[in-house]
Amino acid sequence: MRRELICTGAATPPRLAVRGVDLPHPDAGEVLVRVQASSVNPIDVKRAAGYGARLLGLKGAARFPLVLGNDVAGVVESIGAGVKRFAPGQRVYGLLGTGRAGGAHASHVVVPQDFLLPAPGDVDPTALAVLPYSFTTMWLALRSTGIRAGNARGARVLIHGANGGLGRLAMQVLQPWGSRVTAICAKGQRQGCLDLGAEVAVEHDPSCIPSLPTMYDVVLNFANWDDDGLLASRLHAQAMGQATTVHPLLANFDRLGWLSGAWASRRDQRRVRAIVASRAPKARYAWTIFKPDQEALAMLAEGVEARRLVLPVGITEPFDTAVAAFNHVSAGLPGRAVLLP
Ligand SMILES: NC(=O)c1ccc[n+]([C@@H]2O[C@H](COP(=O)([O-])OP(=O)(O)OC[C@H]3O[C@@H](n4cnc5c(N)ncnc54)[C@H](OP(=O)(O)O)[C@@H]3O)[C@@H](O)[C@H]2O)c1
């Protein structure tokens, strides 16, 4: 029997219930994982309230009751045909894409073997369960700006939302690459960002972005769409690029429907792209959308093996009190939220 945490309808706070269903079976190339820990990310809280229904509905990922969650850490229960890299009893962690099959908030999930990694023996499932989704999204954002290990030394990188999950992971990647990070962070979080290798850390307030110098090679916006244009104005003429994970794509479709939503998104993207181009004609500008990615998973595995990637956990809850974990995330309380089935 599989226990799954379901959202029964769009609501804030989320309307959650636990139900039992038949245990799924792994098909060829898939692995059945007994879940020890999964995380609640900001997207789960938003989807529980109905966010993204129109666009995610295209993938069959918006129909209630919904099983949310993209991160999984646990133990291999059984394997499908052709699975060579994993065996029953092995500890693993990894990712589920957002789709029809549902998410990771369950006692057992079927995961494509390509989205799974072997877990290092001494790293707790709770610590692993908070990494894959956030790291993958952060990696996609970094990659889309054009920065990489080979050109990052000395590059000046501005991170908005630096004390959040994506921001912390970006600093943990950029610090060993030798980049010079300016962190825009929440009140009281400056020292934490400096400890993670930021050269400069400033608390966010309405005047902080305009007062920064126009010297950045790369801008990462993990915090606030409304600041995207202002952030772009801090790029210098030879900058590499800017990426934002907080774009209004899904919200535009939810709010305005297919045609007007597409039109508004095109307009929003063009507006900031024009600012980027006016500052730095060769710079890239990208809206990041999470999806499982082999390169990101390989880099995650490397960082975890080296004990370089860590996100603090703020709350762990069993399914029966999962609403507390969702509330923790929606209140923006420090540390990630983990569910223990
Ligand atoms: N597009 C995608 O596929 C995708 C995938 C993953 C994540 N995301 C989004 O990317 C963002 C970052 O994710 P995360 O996991 O790092 O979130 P997180 O841990 O909640 O961190 C968010 C950070 O942004 C800051 N922030 C939020 N609202 C702000 C505002 N209005 N002005 C200034 N700073 C603000 C927060 O500061 P405070 O503590 O002061 O609020 C915090 O530092 C989230 O919005 C998430 O939903 C998108």
The ligand as an SDF file (V2000), in Angstrom:
LIG
                    3D

 48 52  0  0  0  0  0  0  0  0999 V2000
   10.5610   29.2350  -12.3410 N   0  0  0  0  0  0  0  0  0  0  0  0
   10.7800   28.0760  -11.7340 C   0  0  0  0  0  0  0  0  0  0  0  0
   10.7250   27.0000  -12.3350 O   0  0  0  0  0  0  0  0  0  0  0  0
   11.1260   28.0970  -10.2730 C   0  0  0  0  0  0  0  0  0  0  0  0
   11.7030   26.9730   -9.6720 C   0  0  0  0  0  0  0  0  0  0  0  0
   12.1070   27.0700   -8.3330 C   0  0  0  0  0  0  0  0  0  0  0  0
   11.8620   28.2360   -7.6090 C   0  0  0  0  0  0  0  0  0  0  0  0
   11.2410   29.2660   -8.2300 N   0  0  0  0  0  0  0  0  0  0  0  0
   10.9720   30.5060   -7.4970 C   0  0  0  0  0  0  0  0  0  0  0  0
   12.2280   31.1230   -7.2460 O   0  0  0  0  0  0  0  0  0  0  0  0
   12.1420   31.8570   -6.0300 C   0  0  0  0  0  0  0  0  0  0  0  0
   13.3090   31.4720   -5.1470 C   0  0  0  0  0  0  0  0  0  0  0  0
   13.1390   30.1520   -4.6960 O   0  0  0  0  0  0  0  0  0  0  0  0
   13.7080   29.7420   -3.2710 P   0  0  0  0  0  0  0  0  0  0  0  0
   13.4110   28.3270   -3.0820 O   0  0  0  0  0  0  0  0  0  0  0  0
   15.0980   30.2370   -3.1440 O   0  0  0  0  0  0  0  0  0  0  0  0
   12.7610   30.6350   -2.3230 O   0  0  0  0  0  0  0  0  0  0  0  0
   13.0170   31.0600   -0.8170 P   0  0  0  0  0  0  0  0  0  0  0  0
   13.9240   30.0910   -0.1470 O   0  0  0  0  0  0  0  0  0  0  0  0
   11.6830   31.3260   -0.2510 O   0  0  0  0  0  0  0  0  0  0  0  0
   13.8330   32.4380   -0.9230 O   0  0  0  0  0  0  0  0  0  0  0  0
   13.2600   33.5570   -1.5150 C   0  0  0  0  0  0  0  0  0  0  0  0
   14.1910   34.7480   -1.3100 C   0  0  0  0  0  0  0  0  0  0  0  0
   13.6510   35.8620   -2.0180 O   0  0  0  0  0  0  0  0  0  0  0  0
   13.4290   36.9410   -1.1120 C   0  0  0  0  0  0  0  0  0  0  0  0
   12.2100   37.6650   -1.4700 N   0  0  0  0  0  0  0  0  0  0  0  0
   10.9690   37.1520   -1.6260 C   0  0  0  0  0  0  0  0  0  0  0  0
   10.1050   38.1290   -1.9670 N   0  0  0  0  0  0  0  0  0  0  0  0
   10.8290   39.2710   -2.0290 C   0  0  0  0  0  0  0  0  0  0  0  0
   10.4970   40.6170   -2.3310 C   0  0  0  0  0  0  0  0  0  0  0  0
    9.2450   40.9790   -2.6520 N   0  0  0  0  0  0  0  0  0  0  0  0
   11.4980   41.5340   -2.3090 N   0  0  0  0  0  0  0  0  0  0  0  0
   12.7560   41.1770   -1.9950 C   0  0  0  0  0  0  0  0  0  0  0  0
   13.1310   39.9110   -1.6820 N   0  0  0  0  0  0  0  0  0  0  0  0
   12.1600   38.9670   -1.7000 C   0  0  0  0  0  0  0  0  0  0  0  0
   13.3050   36.2950    0.2470 C   0  0  0  0  0  0  0  0  0  0  0  0
   13.6000   37.2790    1.2310 O   0  0  0  0  0  0  0  0  0  0  0  0
   12.5710   37.4410    2.4700 P   0  0  0  0  0  0  0  0  0  0  0  0
   12.9110   36.3120    3.3880 O   0  0  0  0  0  0  0  0  0  0  0  0
   12.8580   38.8060    3.0190 O   0  0  0  0  0  0  0  0  0  0  0  0
   11.1890   37.3470    1.8870 O   0  0  0  0  0  0  0  0  0  0  0  0
   14.3470   35.1860    0.1280 C   0  0  0  0  0  0  0  0  0  0  0  0
   15.6420   35.7190    0.3010 O   0  0  0  0  0  0  0  0  0  0  0  0
   10.7700   31.5330   -5.4120 C   0  0  0  0  0  0  0  0  0  0  0  0
    9.8750   32.5770   -5.7040 O   0  0  0  0  0  0  0  0  0  0  0  0
   10.3600   30.2730   -6.1410 C   0  0  0  0  0  0  0  0  0  0  0  0
    8.9540   30.1360   -6.2180 O   0  0  0  0  0  0  0  0  0  0  0  0
   10.8640   29.2310   -9.5330 C   0  0  0  0  0  0  0  0  0  0  0  0
  1  2  1  0
  2  3  2  0
  2  4  1  0
  4  5  1  0
  4 48  2  0
  5  6  2  0
  6  7  1  0
  7  8  2  0
  8  9  1  0
  8 48  1  0
  9 10  1  0
  9 46  1  0
 10 11  1  0
 11 12  1  0
 11 44  1  0
 12 13  1  0
 13 14  1  0
 14 15  2  0
 14 16  1  0
 14 17  1  0
 17 18  1  0
 18 19  2  0
 18 20  1  0
 18 21  1  0
 21 22  1  0
 22 23  1  0
 23 24  1  0
 23 42  1  0
 24 25  1  0
 25 26  1  0
 25 36  1  0
 26 27  1  0
 26 35  1  0
 27 28  2  0
 28 29  1  0
 29 30  1  0
 29 35  2  0
 30 31  1  0
 30 32  2  0
 32 33  1  0
 33 34  2  0
 34 35  1  0
 36 37  1  0
 36 42  1  0
 37 38  1  0
 38 39  2  0
 38 40  1  0
 38 41  1  0
 42 43  1  0
 44 45  1  0
 44 46  1  0
 46 47  1  0
M  CHG  2   8   1  16  -1
M  END
$$$$
